[in-house]
Amino acid sequence: MVAQANYQVNNLAEKIQEIISGSGKCCHQVRVKPYPSDPNGFTLQAPKAFAWPLWQGSKKRLKIEVKKRWADKLGLTKSADSISSKGNFTEPAVYWYLAPDDDYVKNLGKVAAILAWVCETRHHDC
């Protein structure tokens, strides 16, 4: 299961990198950092953290968390798959889900584009 989690998160990070490299709005490299306490949890950084994917093995999908205040600022909250009043960092969060199903390529592109926008906005110092 850890291998599946690594594959999914790295695939997402590569797609985000492709988008931000093409836009010219962010010069940073997207990095995947595993959670020390959870082999299925990750942080996406460029260099600051901007999203937190978690592999949900029982549902065979990635649950990607972004702080709600960032999503609100960018007008992304309505596109989220779910919203929580208390995310992993004790503040409201929004989530997108990415499952390896028939629409995987389309969904990967959609989620990567959303996260690329969050990343570019968070890292506008280039």
Secondary structure, 3 states (H helix, E strand, C coil): CHHHHHHHHHHHHHHHHHHHHHHCCCCCCCEEEECCCCCCEEEEECCCEEEEEEEECCCCEEEEEEEHHHHHHHCCHHHCCEEECCCCCCCCEEEEEECCCCCHHHHHHHHHHHHHHHHHHHCCCC
